[in-house]
Structure formats: structure tokens, C-alpha cells
Amino acid sequence: MQSEYDIIVVGAGVAGGVFACSQKDTGRKILVVERDLSEPDRIIGELLQPGGLESLKALKLDYLTEGFGAQPVYGYTLIKGDRNFSIEYKDAGSAAYGLGLRNGKFLTTIRTELQNLENVTLVEGDVTDTIESGGRVTGVKYTDKSTGNQVEAHAPLTVVCDGPLSLFREKLSVPNKEVSSYFMGLVLKDVQPLKESHGHMIVSGDSPVLVYPINDNEWRILIDYPGTKPPRLGEKLKESLKKEVTPLLPEGMQQPFVTALENDPLQVMPNHKMKAQARHKDGVALLGDILNMRHPLTGGGMTAVFSDIITLNSKLDGVDFSDKKKTADAVNAYYLNRSRGVETINILANALYQVMIDEDLKMACFEYLNAGGEKSSGPLSILAGMNRDKQFLLKHFFRVAMQHPVDFVLRPAKQFRLLNKAVGIIRPILKEEGKPAVLDTDAGK
Ligand SMILES: Cc1cc2nc3c(=O)[nH]c(=O)nc-3n(C[C@H](O)[C@H](O)[C@H](O)COP(=O)(O)OP(=O)(O)OC[C@H]3O[C@@H](n4cnc5c(N)ncnc54)[C@H](O)[C@@H]3O)c2cc1C
């Protein structure tokens, strides 16, 4: 069967869209099939860490963040009760800012670019299955939205990027997926923040609340709802949020929050922790949330995705797709080399969330970051995605739990409890993170 394309991309979200754009100078013929090309209104993917922005620059695609009101974010303000302090990206590495943006606007900009690229065909269609021949994926079947027809398309490589609610994850990988909590989101208008152009992380309640700018007059609020079951939407929930969350917010956010609660529907998304191991199959690669998810508290998802795109591109660079073994080897090398770019993002996101829902550890973390110097710039450099040194991350993680060595003598029970909790959090995360992203590492057979 003659292939009409070199690469088929399933899904024009953050991963598929940016990956396809990044192939613009390769001369490869690319088909992108996206289920819904209308502008989405989502609460996900709206804070891009400086490291993610640096990756977009490395891909020469940072212009995709321009023209729709994305806001520079220079750091975080942490709030606990009546105490607050700010930490700045500029103290944590070379890139001084990240971006707050509307996810839907970002995706529309990416998709408009795809429509303009000569080597890319973007169609609106629902991919219903992969096509396989002799154990390898040779293309996809999709329902074309404009005609309703079932269409078959073929390519030597299909990159599946169908996102967090992936249809193909079970078929193409062995996922270990858990819901850690849910985020409930609203858009706040006319906010007076404690600090302009800063993300606000409010850790005064039982679970964290995030607020950050997404355009020149709108701020996203994400309220964590712990547990594996979603909140029951309705007036009762809104009333309890009004009563319990409003007083935790800085004064200049309280009325905007109440107004948004009264006028807008709450949007809810599950927060997953998931590392899949791809079943090795020639002709297909997994990219984005289909392969890996982490708690969004640190806003690391897009930074991880862009790092993966850089890794995948470096392995696909110059590969002649008519050589099946070389293509399979390249995909396998991507799976085996991606962890260097994403492991610190994953570990920090999943560990920090657990720290922030434990009162002792949360307090210890707040004090540690508040101490300033390397105690704030070190962890922030990891969160920003500017520093991907796992040992450095672990050093700070354990120092949070052991920042007052004298407590081993003065309050040994409390100190050992803290340490035990820290070990209990980090050990399973490291074990999971240590698994390769592919099951069968012997590619190209
Ligand atoms: C609540 C929440 C908040 C988050 N906040 C942030 C943040 O602030 N910063 C950050 O960096 N990350 C954040 N993330 C993570 C980030 O959004 C994801 O990592 C990122 O969007 C993953 O990109 P993706 O392309 O894999 O998925 P998506 O961006 O969801 O794209 C998947 C695309 O595939 C399409 N699709 C699905 N199925 C099919 C099909 N069968 N056929 C055709 N098309 C299909 C979908 O329509 C969609 O367009 C957040 C996540 C959550 C849950």
C-alpha cells in the first residue's frame, strides 16, 4: 500500500499541534486529524513555565504564543493565612518569565498555523481506529466531519496525541493511571492581585488554590478538590466554595471570585498521575497526555510535552521512513531518552501535590521557600523547568523535611514523622518514574 503521507498526527491539541508545526521545515508530508476544530473553552494548559517557553524557542515556535493577549508571569506569590511572600523566576535561572494564556486561544493560533503550512493537511475528523498490517500500524481510519464519510489514511509513522481522555491508550500502551484529585475552574475578572504578573498559590486551606493571569483582564482560578471522585456540581457546592474558599483569597480576588461563582458554570477536570509504557509496535509513537500525565499543580504538562517533542524530533531527524527498522529504532530511542527532560517535572508535580495536602509538610515547605536564597530559587528552578537535575530536586525535597536538624533532638517524634512522610511520598513516585516509557525495548525486529 502506497502511503499518502509521511506522518499522520492524531489530535491537534497542545502536543499534536506543536509537533506538527515543528515538522514544517522537514519536507515531510503530514496529515493532522483533529476531532473538533472549534476553539475549546478549557481550564487546562494555561500556565506555560519558563522552561516550556524556552523549548518553544528552541523549536522556533515561540511566535505561536503571540497575538492573543498571553501574559508574562514572573514568579509565584505564596499565601498561607495572613502570611505571603513572592519568589521570582529571574532568581532561579536564565529565563525570567513564563506565560499565562487562554488555552483555547493558544490552540486556535496553533491550528491556524497548521492550516497555513504547505506540508500539513489539517482535517476535522474523529479517528476511530488505527490500521494495522503485519503487526505494524500503517495508518488510521477516521470519520470526516464535513462529509460524514469513513476515510482511511496511510503513513509509515502515526503519532498519536489524543490527550488525557485518550481512546488509544489502552490499545497502544500499558498505563498506570490514577486520579489524584480534581480541579474546579473559573475565570476571574477585574482582579487586584497581591503581586501583578505572578501566579498565586494559596495553601491556607486543606488543599491548594491557584490563581494566575490568562489575559490582560482575566485570571484563572483552579481550586483543588481532593479524592478520586468528582465534586457534585450544583448550588450546594457553589455555596460551600463561597463560604470556604472566598476568605482564603487575597482581598482583591474575593469579589471577582464571588461574581464568577454566581454567574459562570464551574468547569471540572480530573488531575491524573499516569505514566504509560508503550507496547512496542512499529509505525506508531505516543506523545503528550496519552503517554504521561502529572498533577497540574506545578503547571508542568506543556513543558513536559515540548521537551518530548524535542526528544522525538532529535531521534526522527534525517530518518528515511521507508526504512522500517530505522523508524522503529528512532521511536524506541525517543521512549528511552525522554525521561531526562520530563522526570523532574513529573516528580516535583506529584510530590508537591502530596506535600500541599499534608499540614506538617506544607508548613515545612512554606518555611523553606520563605527562607529565600537557594532554598527558594533551587526548587523554583525545577518547577520552572529550567533545571532538570533529579539529584538537585531530591536534595531540596529532603531538606524541606529536615530543615531544622536540631529538631531531631528537640522534637524527635515530629521530626521522624516528617521524614517518614517525605520518604513515603517520594519512594513510590521514584519507582514509577524509573520505568521506561516502552515495554519492549528491543526495537526494529
Ligand atoms: C486541570 C488541568 C490543568 C492543567 N493546567 C496546566 C497548566 O497550567 N500548564 C501546563 O503546562 N499544563 C497544564 N495541564 C496539562 C496540559 O494541559 C496537558 O499536558 C496538555 O494539554 C497535553 O496535550 P495533549 O495534546 O496531549 O492533549 P490535549 O491538549 O487535550 O489535545 C488532545 C487533542 O486530541 C483531540 N482528540 C482526542 N481524541 C481524538 C480522536 N479520536 N480523533 C481526533 N482527535 C482527537 C482532542 O480534541 C484534542 O484537541 C493541565 C491539566 C489539567 C488536567
The ligand as a Gaussian input file, in Angstrom:
#p B3LYP/6-31G(d) Opt

LIG

0 1
 C       -6.922000      20.799000      35.267000
 C       -5.652000      20.816000      34.476000
 C       -4.912000      21.976000      34.398000
 C       -3.728000      21.998000      33.675000
 N       -3.005000      23.135000      33.655000
 C       -1.821000      23.161000      33.024000
 C       -1.031000      24.332000      33.020000
 O       -1.413000      25.371000      33.564000
 N        0.168000      24.294000      32.378000
 C        0.598000      23.174000      31.729000
 O        1.699000      23.198000      31.161000
 N       -0.136000      22.058000      31.694000
 C       -1.328000      22.030000      32.326000
 N       -2.090000      20.899000      32.264000
 C       -1.644000      19.763000      31.438000
 C       -1.746000      20.087000      29.932000
 O       -2.984000      20.675000      29.653000
 C       -1.559000      18.828000      29.104000
 O       -0.332000      18.234000      29.476000
 C       -1.561000      19.104000      27.601000
 O       -2.748000      19.756000      27.200000
 C       -1.423000      17.788000      26.865000
 O       -1.533000      17.974000      25.486000
 P       -2.179000      16.827000      24.574000
 O       -2.042000      17.307000      23.191000
 O       -1.674000      15.510000      24.971000
 O       -3.728000      16.850000      24.985000
 P       -4.792000      17.929000      24.524000
 O       -4.195000      19.280000      24.539000
 O       -6.016000      17.670000      25.325000
 O       -5.090000      17.557000      23.000000
 C       -5.681000      16.355000      22.594000
 C       -6.404000      16.637000      21.283000
 O       -6.773000      15.416000      20.672000
 C       -8.074000      15.548000      20.128000
 N       -8.642000      14.210000      20.023000
 C       -8.946000      13.368000      21.045000
 N       -9.404000      12.212000      20.564000
 C       -9.384000      12.316000      19.202000
 C       -9.757000      11.438000      18.152000
 N      -10.233000      10.199000      18.394000
 N       -9.628000      11.873000      16.879000
 C       -9.151000      13.110000      16.608000
 N       -8.784000      13.979000      17.580000
 C       -8.906000      13.578000      18.853000
 C       -8.784000      16.439000      21.127000
 O       -9.940000      17.042000      20.561000
 C       -7.684000      17.431000      21.486000
 O       -7.695000      18.553000      20.631000
 C       -3.288000      20.837000      32.994000
 C       -4.024000      19.657000      33.079000
 C       -5.195000      19.642000      33.808000
 C       -5.970000      18.362000      33.912000

